[in-house]
Amino acid sequence: ILGVALTLAVARRISILDLSGVRQASGAPAGAAVMTTDGLYGLVRHPIYFSWLLIVWGTPEMTGTRLVFAATSTVYLLIAIPFEERDLRRTFGQPYEQYCRQMRWKIIPYVY
């Protein structure tokens, strides 16, 4: 439940059309990029990924299928982070670099 609540809270700060890829798929220009560093972005650089990990790993009963799904999802996110951060550096430049120096944790507070 916490993971879902955090996902919704973070997603509200991003344009739903940009977040879902609808705007990009339609060929419409992207919304004005706004860099957010407060709220959950003050805890980790990728709070939606953090929330997703809470959802997939926080199950009360970890079956084999759920374990494979959780592990695969986690590996996918770990692979995606460098690509997303490359795009964020291109979009925001020095302010994002400074944010990365201040916010060390990419996805799991005090771990990674």
PyMOL commands that set and color helices and strands:
alter all, ss='L'
color gray80, all
select helices_A, chain A and resi 2-11+16-20+22-26+39-42+47-57+64-92+94-102
alter helices_A, ss='H'
color red, helices_A
deselect
rebuild
show_as cartoon
